[in-house]
Amino acid sequence: MNPELAIDLFKSTVLFALYITAPFLGTMLVVGLTASLFQSVTSMQENTLTFAPKVVALAVVAVMLAPWLLRSLTEFAISVFMRIPSLAH
């Protein structure tokens, strides 16, 4: 296996993982900050006030992005499988 090819494959995999997880991480960031702001304004320190909205938001984002996720993951897997013959050199 060529070292440049291995580095390129690793780089594309890491960037693709960031590309796929970014919507989820962004949503969790916004929901977490909003819940924390709400808790600090109301002086309520209940754990479910941060956990429950995050779970609901994650489920909503996952359902909304499911077609895009499946298409992106399929295209990435096909591109990796197409590169397998070049890895043998």
N, C-alpha and C positions, 0 to 999 in steps of 0.2 A: 504494500500500500504506500502510495506516495504521501509524504508528510504534508505537502501543501493541500492535497485533496482531503486528507483527514482533518486538517485545520479548517478548511472551507466547510466541510460537512458539519463539524462541531459548531462553527460560528453560525451557520444557517439554522441549525437546530435550536440553539440558544435564542437567537433573534425571533424565531418562529414561536417559541414558548412564551417570550415576552409579548409578542403580538397577540397571542391567543388569550393570555391572562390579563392583559391591560384593561379591558372593559370591566372585568370582575373586580380587579383591585381598585380601579377608579370609583366604581359604585360603592364598594365597601368603605373607601375613604370618605366619600361624601356623606353616606348614611352614618358612619361612625362619628364624624365631626358634628353633624346635625344633632345626633342623639346626645353627644357630650355637651353641646351648647345648651340643649334643652334641659339636661340634668343640672348644669351649673346655674341656669337662670331660675329654675324651680326648686333648687336645693333637694332634689329627690335623688337618692343614691341606690337605685334598684338595678340589679344586674340584668333583669329581663328587659329593661328599657333600652339597653344597647344591643342585646343579643337577638331579640325577636325581630326588630326591624331589619337587621342585617340578614337574617335567614329569609325573610320575606323578599327583600330586595334581591338577594342572590337567586332565589327561585324565579322571580320575574325576569331578571336579566338572562338567566339560563334558558328559559322558555322562549324569550324574544330572540335570542341569538343562536338558537339551536340549528336552524338551517345554514347560517353563515359558518358556524363552528364545524358542522359536518362537512360542508363543501371545502373549507380551508384545510381541515385535517386530511380529507381524502386526496386533495391536490398535493399536499405535502408528502403524504405517504407514497403516492404514485411517482413523484419526482425523486424521492429517495430510492425507490425500487428501480427506477430507470437508471440511476447512477451506480447500481451494484456492479454491472459488468466492468465499468471503468475502475472499480476498486481492486480488481484482481491483478492489475498490472503491477 
